[in-house]
Amino acid sequence: MKAAIYIRTSKQDKAHQAYKLHKQEQHTRELALRHGLRVAFEHVFCDIDYPGEMLPACWSHYDESGLTRPALSALIHAIEEDHIRYVIVRKMDRLGTASEVLTHLLHFFAQQQVQILATPDPVNAAEDPTESFAISILAPVIRYDTEEEQERKAKIRARKIEEIERLKDKITRLEAELKELEL
């Protein structure tokens, strides 16, 4: 399966921008490897100094300001042309911080059958409300676990269901015994 990486900084991130970009790419590449994915050089998309409320250039007809994110637009074209199935981001708010952008992306990803892989760091809404907001909108297409982790969780879930069924049977037998003792 083809995968792409999207990283973004905004003007507020200027202090250590090169470091932050490097770290974002490092984290996303590690995440790709955990999921058994390789990301081609041409499928790494980077918007520098663009706020998350900006639309991609290919959707600029939705915004009169004329300010757009060119790398996000290039990612969208790559998804359409190269049949990319995974978009990997360090944090969900790298994709967007405005509901308009996030809902457009959610619909586009759903149409293209694209899943988002993101670092499963806990999100504290008080510390990072934009990340929490992005997750709330994009939740249907976010994927945190590897295939192996999903299989492991499915096996655990199946064992718990079996255990619950055994306990229900035991309860039924015990209730029957209680009724016999009452007679």
Protein Blocks (a to p, Z undefined) as FASTA:
>chain_A
ZZdddddddfklmmmmmmmmmmmmmmmmmmmmmnopacdfklcccdehiafkbccfklmm
mpmnlpacfklmmmmmmmmmnopabdcdfbfklnoccfklmmmmmmmmmmnopacdddfb
dcdfklmmmlmmmmmmmmmmgcfbdfklmmmmmmmmmmmmmmmmmmmmmmmmmmmmmmmm
mZZ
